[in-house]
Amino acid sequence: MSNHLHSDEFLLSTPLLLNPQNNNMNELRNEEEGLSNPSSSTNEPNTNEQLMELAASFDNNDTSSPSNSKYSPINLLSFCKRRTIEHYNNVSLSELSGSLGDLGTFIPLTVALARERKIALAPALFWAGVSNIITGYTWDVPMCVQPMKSISAVALTDTTGSGNVGLDAQSVTTAGILTGGAVLLLGVTNLIEIVNWIVPLTVVCGLQIGVGIRLASKGMTDIQKLPWGGGYDCIGMAVACALLSMFWLRDSGSQKDKNKREQTKNDSEGNTTNDVLAATGANSATSSDEDVFQENDNVEMGKVLNSSQQLETATSINPRSSVSTTAHTNETFDFAASSAPSSSPRQHNSSSSYYLRKVCTRACCCLNPFPKTPHPVGIYLFLIGCIFAAVTLATAGPDSGYDLPLYFFGAPVAINAMKDVTSMSWWNGFLQGALPQLPLTTLNSVISVCCLAHTLYPDKRDPALEEKHRTDAVITRREVSISVGLMNLILVPLGSMPNCHGAGGLAGQHRFGARTGTSVVILGVGKVLLAIFLGGSALTLLDALPIAVLSIMIAIAGLELVSTGVKVLFECVQKEKEKTMKQEENESVNGKAILQKNATVAMVTAAVIIALKKTHYGALSGWVVHMIYGDGFRNFLVWIKKKRAARS
């Protein structure tokens, strides 16, 4: 049997990776076991099956060997191989688009800190990419890696009375280390659960709404500072990008087409003839140049270029469908040989027109009002920004302020950030950086992001945790706390900027199409390559991206977080209504009163965050309203009575 790496084994195997939540693990395990069964495999396995065979052969080792114990590096390597295969299978335009959903927050803060010499850009990019890759391998959700916003804001805005910046580069480093150490302590000791028990879910909803509105308003404020015209980076361009984003993000037709494809797929299951024809179309299409135009998500494998023998009955069939008998396989090869395109001029003209139609379809895919899959909005916006950034750098003069020409390499990706740290750096980092950041990290980067993942990905919840009615059944709060702590304690001394996870980044990546950890791995690889090959010119490249495009991306991410908070709020109201009906055995429960009570707590939390721009102030205000106006005080009395009854 395969020596699979369970979650507790993997947690002990490496200090940087946490308990992985791999919902496709059982499926992969079944595929591995099926490889040894000749009756369940095809005569010509595809690339994915060959990779699975490689992983299975690697796993088939003697578990009695000391090198194969559950703490052995063999288990870690086996886990990485399986996750790599999962990422390979999950690569799609949607995941690539989703990987860009957090750039609207990441790029402005990173560029601003680097321009003020508060961080070194190449190491910051490199270690942020490494953190993305580790996060993507550990969890199967698009968990983002963002700069700590409170520390960044203090470093960019706060000044002392003498005019010197309150947080210099050394103080930023110490602030990240101290915050990471405190969050790690909360996670290791499981004290984060006490914080979660104290903070009600309605306050978390208010946090998501308030932070989301702040993100959206930041994007709109940045757009307001731009001129109406006179250049491409203007309000007009931002309005155009906003209108296009609304067109791309709408769901008209997508769900209908998805249901239609699922119905077609269900009708075709069990039909051996259709499976044979689908395999025939796949073989013919593989041998032609049509592969260039195929996509991984929606592949219609049943089409053959020969117009007289097109396999219309094999559309929307899974390209990985297999044929189990030799007779079917031989029949497939015979039919494929007979359906090869002829060399007549008429057939060549038909092929040319077909290719021309495919090229036009791909070029105009962004204008399709009824796409089969959601538009990769992140890719569209990022390509628009890259085009204008390339024009800017190509036409920049000597007085433009850009560091030109661009040059490769030349920037170290790891530095000793503790070199010039003094006792005053530790004091300033603790007082001005760690203290304001710790409540924000605890609430938004741990509690809120776990609740958001729990809401967005119900199919990835751990059944054992879901039975306990926990709001972190996808990724636990303890895992995220340890991740944030280790990420800062280990990487910040090497030149990384203080990073954390965030609900806004997760909401943005989800809105732009990300559904798995593959999107975060793609983003991490891009950051690492940019830091290695263009580390010296990375600031110039990122600084050339139009503010109009980045601001629209920030606004979209913020609005997605707001909508998720409202959704969770209504779910809280519905659950409380059902609980009250069950306890009182009364079907006439006043749902409007429950909605008003919960909405008041959430709206007070959001209003304070928006007005004072302090997340912890909003959380404290919402908690006070919950205790006085809501059910907090009553629940506290019930809890005390239960404790006294248990003691007696």
N, C-alpha and C positions, 0 to 999 in steps of 0.2 A: 504493500500500500504506500501511497505517497505520504511523505513526511511533511504535512502542511503546517504552516506557521499560524498559530492561533493568536488572538489579540493580546493575551497576557504574555505569551512567549515573546511576541515582537516588541512589546513595551520594555521587556527586560533585555532584549538583544541589543538595543541602541539607545543612547541617551537623547538623541535629537528627534526621533520619530515616535509618535504616540500611538495609542490604540487605533488601528485602522478600521474604518467602517466600509467594508467591501461587500456591497449587496450582490455583486455579480460573482462572488467567490464560489457559491454552490454550482452555478451554471458552468463556470470554468472547470470545477472539479469533475462535473459530469462529462464534460467534453474530454478531459484528460483520460478518464476511465473508458470512454468510448473509443479512444484511439486504439486500444488493444483489442477491440472487437472487430474482426474483419467484416462482419455483416452490417455494421453501422457506418462504414466509411466508403468513400468513393475510390475508384481505381487511381484517380489522379488528384490527390489532395491539393487544396489551394495553399497560398502562402500562410494564411492564418493557422491552418491545420498543421503545417510544418513547424511553425513556431510553437504551437501547443505540444507537438511531439518532442521538441527540444526541451521545453520546460518539464514535460512529464518524465523524459529520460533522465533529466537532472535530479528530479525528485525521487526517483526509484533507487534509493540507497538503503543500505542496511542500517536500521535505526539502533541496532545494538552497539554500533561503533561509537567510541567516545567522541569522534569528530562530528557525529550526527545527532548529538543531544539537542534538546530544545533550546539551549543557550548558545549553540554553535553558530558561527557566521554563515554556515551553509543554509540555515533557515532564513536568515536575512537576505541572502543572495537569491534564494528561491522565491521569496516574497517579491523582491524587486523585479525578477523575471516575469512573474505573473502580472504584476501591475503594469509593466512595460507592454505586455501583450494587450491588456485592457486599454491602455492609452492608444496603442496602435489601432485597435478596432474602433475606438471612439472618435478618432480624428474626423472632423467635418467642418463645413463652413460655419455652422452654428457655434461650435466650440471655439473656433478661431475668432469669430465675431465677439463672443462673450468674453474672451480673454482681454479684449480691448475696452471693456465696459468700465474699468476702474481707472483708466489713464487720465480721465478728466480731473480726478483728484490727485493722482500720483505725480503727474508731470508738473503742474504748477508749484506744488510745495517743494518737490525735489529741486527744480530749477532755481526757485527763489532761495532756498537754503544754500545751494552751491554757489549762486552768484554773490551772496553775502559772506561766503567763505566760512559758513557754519559747519559744512560737511565737505568731504572730498567726493566728487561725483562718481568717479570710476569705482572705488570700493563700495560706495552706497548702492550703485546699480548692481554690481556683482553679487553682493551678499543679499540684496533684496531678491535677485533672481534665484539664488540658491535656496532662500527661504520659500519662494514660490514652488520650486521643484519638490522640496521635501514635503511641503503642505499638500501638493497635488498627489504625491505618492501615499501619504498617510491617510487622507480622507478622500472620499469619492464625491465631494461637492466642491464647487468653485469658491473655496475660501480664499479671500483676498489677503494681501500683505500691504499695509498702508503705513505712511509715516504717522507718528503720534501727533495728533493735531494740536493739542494744547501746548506741548513742548515746542512745536514748530511755530505756533502763533506767538508765544512768548519770545522766542529767539528772533523773530522777524519784526516785532512791533514794540516790545517793552524796552524802555531805556531807563537808566539811572539818572539821578539828579545832575551828575556831571556831564551827561550827554553820551556816556559810553553805553554800549549795548549790554543789557542785563545778562544775557546768556551768550557767552562766547563758545567757540568750538569745543573747548574742554568741558565747559559746563553742560553743553548738550550731551556729551558723552556720559558724564556722570549722572545726569538726569535719566538717561535711558537705562543705565545699569541699575540705579536705585529702583526705578519703576519696575523693571523686569524682576528684580529680586523680591520685591513686595508681592507682585502677582504670582510668582512661582511659589512663595510661601503660602499664599491663599489656596493654590491648587494642590500642593503636596499635602497640606494638613486638612484639605477638604473644607476649609473655612469659607470658601466661595459659596457653599450651599447655605450657610447661615445668611450671607448677604442676599442670596436669591430668596430665602424664606422671608426675610424682612421686607424686601421690595416686592410689592404685588404686581401681577401681570398687567393690570391697567396702567400702572406707572411705566412699565416697559413699553406698552403701546404708545403712551405719550412721548417717551424718549424717541421712539422710531418716527413718530409724526413730527416732533420738533426738530430733530436732527435732519430729517428729510427736507423739511421746509427751509432750514438754514442752508442746506446744500443747494437746493433749487434757487433760493434767493441770492446765494453767492454767484452762481452762474449768471443770473440776470443782472446783478450789480456789475460784474465784469463786462458784460455786453453794453451796459449803459455808459461806461467810460469810453467806449469806442466812438469814432466819428461816424456820421451817417454815410459818408462816401469818401472819395479821394484815394481809395486803395481797396484792395480785396479784403483786408482784415477790418471789417466795418460792421455796423448794425444791419445793413442790408444783407450781407452774407449770413449773419447769424439768423435773421428771419427766414431766409431761404432754407438754411439747414434745419431750422425748427419745423417748417412746413413739410419738408421732405421726410423728416423723422416721424412726424405724425402719420404720413402716408405709409411709411415702411412698417411702423409699429402696430398699425391697426390689424385686427384679426379677421377681417372680412374674407370669407371663403376658405381660410386656412383650415379651420376645424371641420368644415363641411367636406373638403377634399380629403382630410385625414380620415374621417369616418368612412368615406367612400372607398378609400384604399384599403382600410381594415376590413370592410365588408367583402371586397373583392378577394382579399387574401384568405379570408375565412371560407369563402365559397370554393376557392381553388384547392384547399387542403384536402388530401385524400384522393385527388385526381391524378392518377399515375401518368396519363397522357400529357397533361399540362406540365408535370414535372420534367418529363422527357424533353418536351419542346422547349422548356425554359433552359435546361442544360444545353440543348442544341444551340439556342440563341446565344448563350454565354460563350460557348466555344467559338462560334463564328465571329462574335463581336470582339473576342480577345485577339483573334488572328488578324483583325483589320485595324485601321487607324482610327476607328470610332472611339477607342478608349480615351482619347484626349478629351472628349467632350462629356464623359460620364462622371457622375457625382456619386459619393459614397452613400448619401442619404436616400436618394430617390433614383434608383437605377432600374430602368426598364430593360431587362436583359432579353426579352423575347423578340426584339426587333433585329432583323437582318437586312443588309443593304439591298439584296435582291428583291425588287418590287413585286415580282410575280409570286414569291413565296414568303411573304412577311408573316411572322408568327404572332398574329394579333391576339391569340388566346393565351399568350404567356406574359402579358403585361403585368406589372406590379408584383412579380414573383420574387421571392427572396433570392439574391444571387448566390447564397450559400446552400441552396437546396441540394440534396444529395440523391443519388440513384443507387439503390442497394443491390440490384441484381446485374449479372454480367450480360444477360440478354438485352436488358434495357440499354446498357452502355453501348453495346455493339450496334443496336438500332439507332442510337443517338449519333454515333460516328458516321454511319451510313447516310443518315438524313443530312447531317452537316456537310458531308462531301457532295451530296447531290444539290445542296442549296448554295453552293459557292457562287459568288458573283461572276457573271460572264464577262467577256471582253468586248461585247458589242458596243458600238458608239452610243446606242440608246441607253444602255446600262450606265456607261460612263457619264452621260449627261445627267441621268437621274442621280448618280452618286454626287456629282458636283453641286447640283441644286440642293441635295440633302445637306451637304457640308455647309453650304452658304446659309441655309435656313438655321442650322445649328449655331453657326457663328453669330448670326443676327440675334438669335434667341438669347445667347449668353451675353452679348453686348447690351441688350435691352432688358435684362432680367430685373434690373432695379426699378423698371417702370411697369412691371407686371402687377396689376391690381389684385389678382387672385393666385398667389404663388402656392405651389404644393407644399413648400416648407416656409417658415417665417424668414423674412428678409434678414440677412446679416448686417444689421444697422451699424454695428461697431466697425465692420470692415469698410462700409461705404463712407462713413464720416472720417475714419482714419486715412483712407486713400485721398479724400478731398483735402485734408490737412497736409498730407505728404506732398501732393502735387503743388500746392501753393507754397509750401516750405522750400521745395526744390527750385521753384521760380524765384523765390526771394534770395536764396543763396547764389543762384546762377547770375542774377542781375545786381548783386550787392557790390557797392564800390568800396574803396579803401576807407572811407569815413562812415561806413554803415554800422560799425560797432561789433560786427561778427568777426570771430577769430578764424580767418581764412588765410590760406587754403586748408582744407581738411587733411588730416594726417592719421595714419594707422598706428596702432600700438602707442607706446611711449608713456602710458599711465599705469602705475601699479594698482592691482586690484585688492591688495591687502596691505594695510599700514598699521603702525603702532599708534593708535589713537590715545593711549594713556601716557604718551611721552612727556607732555608739558602740564599734566594735571597737578593741581595744588590743593591744599586744604580748603582754600577759598572756592575753588571749582566745585568741590564736593558740597560745600554749604550752599552756594548759589544753585547748584543742580537740584539739591533737595528742596530748598525753600521755594524757588521760582518754577522749577520744572516738574519734579516728581509729585509734590503735593497737589497741584492742580490737575495733573494727568491721571493720577491713580483712580479717582472716582470715575472719570470718563472711560478709562480702560476697563475697569471692573464692570461698569454698567453697559456700555455700548459695545466694547470689544469682546466681552465674555457672555454676559447674561442675554443681552439683546441679540447678538449674532447667533447664539445657540437657539433661541426662540424663533428667529427668522428662518434658520435652516430647518427647524422642526416643522414650520408652516409651509415652506416652499417645496419640501421633498418628503411628502408623507409615505411614499413607497420605500424610502430608505431608513425608516425608523426601526429601531431595535425593539422587537416585540416584548422582551422582558421589561424594558424601561417604559414602553407605552402602557403596559398593564398597570404600572404604578402611577399613571397619569402625570408623568414628568414632561416638561416642555423642552427637554434636551435629549430626545430619543435618537436623534441623528448623530449629533456630536455633543458629547457631554461637556459641562462647564469645567470640570476638572481637567479634561484633556486640553481645552483651549487655554486655560490658565497656565498650565505647564508649558504649552507651546510658546505663548507670549513670553514667559519668564526665561526659558532657555534661549529663545531667539535673541533676546537682548543681552543676557548675561554672557553669552559666548561670542556673538558676532559684533556687538557694538565696540568692544575693545579692538577689533580688527578693522574698524573703519566703517562699519554699517551705521546708518542713521537709526535712531530709535523707531522701531516698527511694531505694529500690532495688527490684529484682525479687526474688521469693522463691518457693521451691518449695512452701511451705505455702499461699500464696495461689493459686498455679496449681492445686494439688491441690484446694483448696476450691472454686474456680470450676468446675473440671471435674466435681467430684462433684455440684454443684448444677445441672449441665446445660449449661454453656458448652462449645462446641466450636470456635468461631472468634473472630476479633478483634472481632466485632460486640458481644459482651458487654462488652468493655472500653470500647468507644466509648460504649455506652449509659451505663455507670457514669461515664465522664468527663464526658459532657454533663450528667448529674445533679449532679455535684459543681460544675461551672462555674455552672449555673443557681442552685444553692443559695448559692454564694458571692456571686453578683451580686445576687440579689433578697433573700436573707435572711442576708447575711453578718453583720450585727449581732446577729441572733438565732440563728445557726446553733449556737452552743454550747448554748443552751437547748434547742433541738430535739433535738440528738444526746444531750444529757445526760438527757433524759426517757425514752429508750428503755430498756426493762427489761433489767437485767443477766442475768436468767434466760434470755432469748431469745438475747442476744449470746453468752453462755457456751456454749450448746448449739451455735451456729454455729461457734465456735472449736473445740469438741470434734470436730465432724464433719469439719472441715478437717484437724485433726491426725490423726484415724484414717485418712482417705483417704491422707495422706502416708505413714503407717506401712504401709498395705497395698501401696502402690506400691513402697516400699523392699524389702519382703519379696518382691514379684514380681520385681523386678530382681535380687535376690540369687539366687533360684532359676534365673533365666535365666543368670546368671554361672556357676553350678554346671554347668548343662547344656552351655554352650559350652565350658567347660574340660574336661568329660568327653569331648565329641566331639573336641576338639583332642588330648587325650591318646590316645584310641583311634586317631586318624589317625597320630600320630607313632610310637606303639609298635606299631601294627598288631595290637592286642590288643583283643578284644571284652569281656574280663572285667576292666574297669576298676572299681575300688572307688568307686562314686559316693557312698557314705556317708562315706568318708574325705574326699573333696573337699568335701562339704557341711559336715562338721564344721570343716574348716580355714577355709573362707570365712565360715561363720556365726560362728566365734569372733572373727575380725577385726571383723565388722560389729557383733556384740553388745558387744565391748569399747568400740568407738567410741560406740555408743548409751548404754551404761551410764555412761561418764564424762560425756557431755553431760547426762544426766538428773541425775546425782549432783552434779556441780560447777556445772552450768548455764553451762558455757563451751564453745561449739562448737569453738573452735580447740584447746582442751585435748583434746577427744574425737578430733578429727582427728589430732593429734599422737600420741596413745596408740594409735589404730588403725594408724597408719603404722608405729610401732615394732613392734607385734605382727605386722604383715604382713611386715616385714623379717626378724624373728627366727623366728616360728612359721609364717608362710606362705611363699610362694614369692618374696618380695621380694629376698632376698640372692642366691638362685640365679639369678633373672632378671637381677640386676645383673652377676653374673659372666659370664653368657651375652652380655650387651650389651658388656662390655669385650672379650671374645674376638672378637666380630664387628668391633669398631672396630680392634683390632690386625690382624685378617686383612685388613680393607679397606685399611689403611695399607701393609701389606707386599705 
